[in-house]
């Protein structure tokens, strides 16, 4: 029978216990001399995570020990974590194992600061109280923090590195956070790639750009993560690579150690996603001449108007630059003349 461990949460409403042991008592039962039982094979499953289901029903993504180990090594390496780091959880741990920072921070002996519910003012207070050095969050988290009135938050005593992903962050949001004391790092990945698969690695000459110019650079998804050994933009059927000209669009494909074992009990979808050893992300992007990739849209979200492709992300980027717009989302709308035209939904400040 599975063991149910109850946690006495001071912020909870209370209620009947489900199990026979609470969290603190469970920890006290630990054996300091316990000998870990290693997996028989490094490709054995270690965890199961579910996709968001953007192109259909959510699928169970099987992680293996090899990928988990290398993800735990790669994340600290790429964003500068150490034993002295304090990591604030605005990112749900259930989402892709918290981009696998659950393992990375713990492996280094860093400090976890957990958050029950996101509130931007509380986040600023926790950063000040605990000396937070690192955090991760989707662009909507960054957007909420960027719009907290400056007079209602404590002054940051040190720069805080915040890694974002899950969608391309609007450059106006990145530009707003930098003067507040945040260093924004843009990551890209999926549940199928254990979280981060690319990082917008910063180049020294970019420091000479103005604020908006730096934000535009940081909005790109970047270069390949060390746990992977293959990345390309191209045709998913022929595997032909698109030219690195910053304009020719293709599907982003990945291969390497931190690619899922497959979808749970779904061999047909596993074969479709992983055929020829390349994982098809379903994201459309371009490769710039400097080797940095930039996502333009989901393959299902691209707007085809008059035979031309329109990126919903590019239209959203323009909308976000308007001083009266807080949030924006662009989708395709059927049109008798053009086939499809962009339709924007916005939240005003």
C-alpha positions as MATLAB code, in Angstrom:
seq = 'XXXXXXXXXXXXXXXXXXXXXXXXXXXXXXXXXXXXXXXXXXXXXXXXXXXXXXXXXXXXXXXXXXXXXXXXXXXXXXXXXXXXXXXXXXXXXXXXXXXXXXXXXXXXXXXXXXXXXXXXXXXXXXXXXXXXXXXXXXXXXXXXXXXXXXXXXXXXXXXXXXXXXXXXXXXXXXXXXXXXXXXXXXXXXXXXXXXXXXXXXXXXXXXXXXXXXXXXXXXXXXXXXXXXXXXXXXXXXXXXXXXXXXXXXXXXXXXXXXXXXXXXXXXXXXXXXXXXXXXXXXXXXXXXXXXXXXXXXXXXXXXXXXXXXXXXXXXXXXXXXXXXXXXXXXXXXXXXXXXXXXXXXXXXX';
ca = [
       0.000    0.000    0.000;
       1.275    3.534   -0.711;
       2.418    5.557    2.309;
       0.459    8.776    2.839;
       2.425   11.470    4.694;
       0.444   14.389    6.149;
       1.917   17.876    6.402;
       0.783   20.233    9.147;
       0.523   23.462    7.172;
       0.012   26.564    9.294;
      -1.562   28.285    6.269;
      -3.995   25.459    5.591;
      -7.648   25.221    6.595;
      -7.109   22.022    8.564;
      -9.202   18.888    8.260;
      -8.994   15.157    8.756;
      -5.680   13.411    8.265;
      -5.364   11.017    5.373;
      -2.444    8.996    6.682;
      -1.000    7.764    9.962;
       2.204    9.823   10.024;
       3.063   13.489    9.558;
       5.989   14.934    7.647;
       8.277   15.728   10.583;
       7.768   12.283   12.139;
       8.445   10.723    8.761;
      11.794   12.543    8.520;
      12.795   11.372   11.998;
      12.451    7.776   10.844;
      15.274    8.267    8.348;
      18.382    6.095    8.584;
      21.664    8.009    8.250;
      23.413    4.755    7.303;
      20.908    3.843    4.615;
      22.565    2.377    1.521;
      20.977    3.657   -1.644;
      19.751    1.076   -4.112;
      20.997    2.165   -7.521;
      18.988    1.418  -10.674;
      19.914   -1.668  -12.656;
      20.213    0.474  -15.768;
      20.751    4.218  -16.178;
      17.918    4.259  -18.705;
      15.409    2.979  -16.121;
      12.488    5.304  -15.393;
      12.858    7.737  -12.480;
       9.745    9.936  -12.742;
       6.587   10.591  -14.721;
       5.532   14.072  -15.812;
       2.544   15.141  -17.855;
       2.537   17.532  -20.782;
       0.245   20.535  -20.863;
      -1.672   19.093  -23.786;
      -1.323   22.124  -26.079;
      -1.759   19.914  -29.164;
      -4.112   17.286  -27.702;
      -4.640   15.299  -24.535;
      -1.852   15.463  -21.905;
       0.684   12.657  -22.299;
       2.759   10.971  -19.596;
       6.449   11.747  -20.201;
       8.835    9.129  -18.805;
      12.150   10.480  -17.451;
      15.151    8.159  -17.032;
      17.954    8.210  -14.444;
      20.640    9.223  -16.941;
      18.708   12.290  -18.037;
      17.813   13.268  -14.466;
      21.456   13.069  -13.382;
      22.710   15.150  -16.302;
      19.910   17.703  -15.924;
      20.879   18.094  -12.258;
      24.460   18.836  -13.365;
      23.593   21.097  -16.294;
      21.210   23.514  -14.578;
      23.652   24.707  -11.875;
      26.393   24.970  -14.483;
      24.338   27.158  -16.786;
      22.838   29.618  -14.284;
      25.638   29.689  -11.697;
      24.161   27.793   -8.735;
      26.372   26.819   -5.784;
      26.079   25.622   -2.185;
      25.649   29.284   -1.176;
      22.701   29.813   -3.524;
      19.161   30.420   -2.280;
      16.496   29.384   -4.766;
      12.921   30.724   -4.579;
      10.167   28.506   -5.947;
       7.705   30.498   -8.025;
       7.805   27.593  -10.489;
       5.589   24.612   -9.533;
       7.627   21.535   -8.617;
       5.047   19.329  -10.337;
       5.719   21.088  -13.641;
       8.438   19.072  -15.379;
       9.976   18.288  -11.967;
      10.396   22.030  -11.477;
      12.525   22.113  -14.643;
      14.715   19.644  -12.674;
      16.026   22.390  -10.371;
      14.556   20.262   -7.568;
      17.471   17.880   -8.086;
      20.120   20.455   -8.997;
      19.692   22.771   -5.993;
      19.504   19.809   -3.606;
      22.576   18.116   -5.085;
      24.651   21.241   -4.409;
      23.324   21.721   -0.885;
      21.669   25.022   -1.775;
      18.660   26.465    0.045;
      15.077   26.037   -1.191;
      12.547   28.769   -0.340;
       9.068   27.415   -1.066;
       6.013   29.430   -1.961;
       2.466   28.152   -1.549;
       0.836   30.684   -3.852;
       2.374   33.271   -6.120;
       1.944   36.857   -5.030;
       4.397   39.367   -6.517;
       4.645   41.497   -3.360;
       5.284   38.394   -1.237;
       7.989   37.335   -3.678;
       9.815   40.637   -3.206;
       9.530   40.280    0.587;
      10.911   36.720    0.504;
      13.791   37.810   -1.711;
      14.697   40.453    0.862;
      14.133   38.214    3.909;
      16.021   35.128    2.715;
      18.655   36.670    0.464;
      17.351   34.907   -2.628;
      19.934   34.588   -5.398;
      18.069   32.585   -8.048;
      14.531   31.873   -9.177;
      12.675   30.592  -12.227;
       9.298   31.522  -13.605;
       7.124   31.707  -16.689;
       6.824   35.087  -18.451;
       3.498   35.759  -16.702;
       5.402   35.697  -13.380;
       7.931   38.204  -14.700;
       5.138   40.370  -16.054;
       3.382   40.488  -12.674;
       6.621   41.402  -10.889;
       7.465   44.085  -13.422;
       4.185   45.869  -12.675;
       4.428   45.987   -8.878;
       4.572   49.687   -7.867;
       8.149   50.528   -6.915;
       7.084   52.234   -3.698;
       5.507   49.056   -2.286;
       8.494   46.699   -2.543;
      11.758   46.490   -0.592;
      14.953   47.489   -2.350;
      16.934   44.474   -3.539;
      20.294   44.284   -1.767;
      21.870   42.200   -4.512;
      21.144   41.215   -8.071;
      18.749   38.272   -8.424;
      19.079   35.944  -11.385;
      15.692   34.930  -12.750;
      15.460   32.292  -15.470;
      12.337   32.304  -17.582;
      10.856   29.978  -20.163;
       7.656   28.262  -21.162;
       6.971   30.998  -23.709;
       9.008   33.763  -25.234;
       9.094   36.659  -22.737;
       8.118   40.015  -24.237;
      11.172   42.241  -24.451;
       9.358   45.173  -22.721;
       8.927   42.974  -19.626;
      12.615   42.043  -19.628;
      13.526   45.708  -20.036;
      11.347   46.635  -17.047;
      12.902   44.055  -14.697;
      16.552   44.899  -15.294;
      16.474   48.306  -13.524;
      14.649   46.665  -10.584;
      17.686   44.487   -9.826;
      16.997   41.322  -11.813;
      19.253   39.613  -14.316;
      16.957   37.782  -16.717;
      18.172   34.596  -18.388;
      16.008   33.126  -21.101;
      15.764   29.329  -21.225;
      13.785   27.196  -23.627;
      12.604   23.651  -23.201;
       9.736   21.236  -22.852;
       8.603   18.505  -20.504;
      10.027   16.053  -23.055;
      13.503   17.631  -22.672;
      13.575   17.679  -18.832;
      12.993   21.401  -18.923;
      15.801   23.611  -20.290;
      17.175   22.600  -23.684;
      18.663   25.953  -24.723;
      19.938   29.061  -22.980;
      20.402   32.571  -24.281;
      24.077   32.663  -23.303;
      25.111   36.274  -22.823;
      27.879   37.800  -24.959;
      30.130   40.538  -23.582;
      29.708   42.925  -26.566;
      25.952   42.997  -25.913;
      26.604   44.990  -22.735;
      27.196   48.038  -24.940;
      23.640   47.897  -26.308;
      20.946   50.141  -24.874;
      18.332   48.699  -22.505;
      15.868   47.779  -25.250;
      18.645   46.297  -27.373;
      19.772   44.048  -24.518;
      16.177   42.993  -23.908;
      15.771   42.088  -27.574;
      18.834   39.836  -27.371;
      17.582   38.181  -24.185;
      14.236   37.407  -25.809;
      15.949   34.854  -28.077;
      15.995   31.218  -26.957;
      19.732   30.840  -27.532;
      22.144   27.931  -27.888;
      22.061   24.265  -26.965;
      22.283   23.019  -23.352;
      25.323   20.837  -22.461;
      23.122   17.808  -21.691;
      22.051   17.631  -25.351;
      24.183   16.918  -28.393;
      21.984   17.907  -31.296;
      19.775   20.834  -32.269;
      18.468   21.907  -35.653;
      15.861   24.062  -37.333;
      14.458   22.406  -40.410;
      11.999   20.081  -42.084;
      10.709   17.474  -39.586;
       9.947   14.964  -42.359;
      13.203   15.109  -44.329;
      15.467   16.410  -41.497;
      16.810   18.958  -43.988;
      18.333   21.870  -42.059;
      17.141   25.405  -42.731;
      19.797   28.064  -43.466;
      21.010   30.081  -40.480;
      19.851   33.382  -41.914;
      17.500   34.534  -39.152;
      14.542   34.433  -41.530;
      13.940   30.908  -42.829;
      11.494   29.188  -40.516;
      11.499   25.497  -39.640;
      10.593   23.149  -36.807;
      12.969   22.937  -33.853;
      14.312   19.410  -33.305;
      16.446   18.093  -30.427;
      18.446   14.982  -29.580;
      20.646   13.911  -26.666;
      20.779   12.642  -23.095;
      17.965   14.740  -21.680;
      15.255   13.678  -24.071;
      12.436   11.585  -22.659;
      12.373    7.807  -22.763;
       8.936    8.036  -24.378;
       5.262    8.585  -23.650;
       3.747    6.226  -21.084;
       1.779    3.405  -22.758;
       1.668    5.382  -25.985;
       4.106    3.796  -28.460;
       2.468    5.407  -31.483;
       2.986    8.975  -30.213;
       6.473    8.064  -28.946;
       7.506    6.824  -32.382;
       6.023    9.888  -34.063;
       7.889   12.294  -31.752;
      11.236   10.456  -31.673;
      11.635    8.896  -35.117;
      15.164    8.887  -36.514;
      16.446    9.812  -33.041;
      15.262   13.437  -33.232;
      12.552   14.852  -30.989;
      10.130   17.077  -32.876;
       9.182   19.937  -30.555;
       6.280   21.323  -32.582;
       7.812   24.795  -32.217;
       8.664   26.876  -35.263;
      11.731   29.074  -35.248;
      14.723   30.464  -37.069;
      18.460   30.067  -36.636;
      20.376   33.342  -36.598;
      23.821   33.626  -38.223;
      25.439   33.653  -34.754;
      23.954   30.206  -34.007;
      21.218   31.446  -31.674;
      17.701   30.153  -32.245;
      14.554   32.212  -31.901;
      11.103   30.660  -31.563;
       8.494   32.296  -33.760;
       5.410   30.203  -32.960;
       3.894   26.834  -32.177;
       3.246   24.901  -35.388;
      -0.441   24.825  -34.429;
      -0.546   28.577  -33.700;
       0.962   29.985  -36.874;
      -1.499   32.288  -38.681;
      -1.683   31.766  -42.452;
      -3.089   34.905  -44.049;
      -3.209   35.287  -47.823;
      -0.702   32.461  -48.145;
       1.821   34.156  -45.849;
       2.790   32.987  -42.350;
       2.221   35.458  -39.513;
       3.817   34.747  -36.137;
       1.412   35.277  -33.240;
       4.432   35.872  -30.982;
       5.697   38.749  -33.118;
       2.298   40.461  -33.025;
       2.123   39.934  -29.244;
       5.589   41.483  -28.917;
       4.351   44.681  -30.572;
       1.232   44.779  -28.397;
       3.300   44.397  -25.207;
       5.247   47.528  -26.120;
       2.063   49.613  -25.778;
       2.118   51.448  -22.412;
      -1.548   50.654  -21.660;
      -1.387   46.872  -22.282;
      -0.618   44.448  -19.452;
      -1.155   41.101  -21.207;
      -1.714   40.053  -24.810;
      -2.552   36.879  -26.714;
      -2.968   36.577  -30.474;
      -4.825   33.783  -32.295;
      -6.069   33.104  -35.805;
      -9.552   34.242  -36.833;
     -11.269   32.837  -39.951;
     -11.541   35.398  -42.737;
     -13.436   35.027  -46.029;
     -10.887   37.024  -48.010;
      -7.556   36.156  -46.384;
      -8.296   32.711  -44.978;
      -7.094   33.782  -41.531;
      -6.298   37.093  -39.881;
      -4.788   37.818  -36.451;
      -7.188   38.371  -33.554;
      -5.785   39.900  -30.369;
      -7.035   39.623  -26.803;
      -5.540   42.116  -24.362;
      -5.722   42.982  -20.681;
      -5.370   46.678  -19.971;
      -3.358   48.003  -17.050;
];
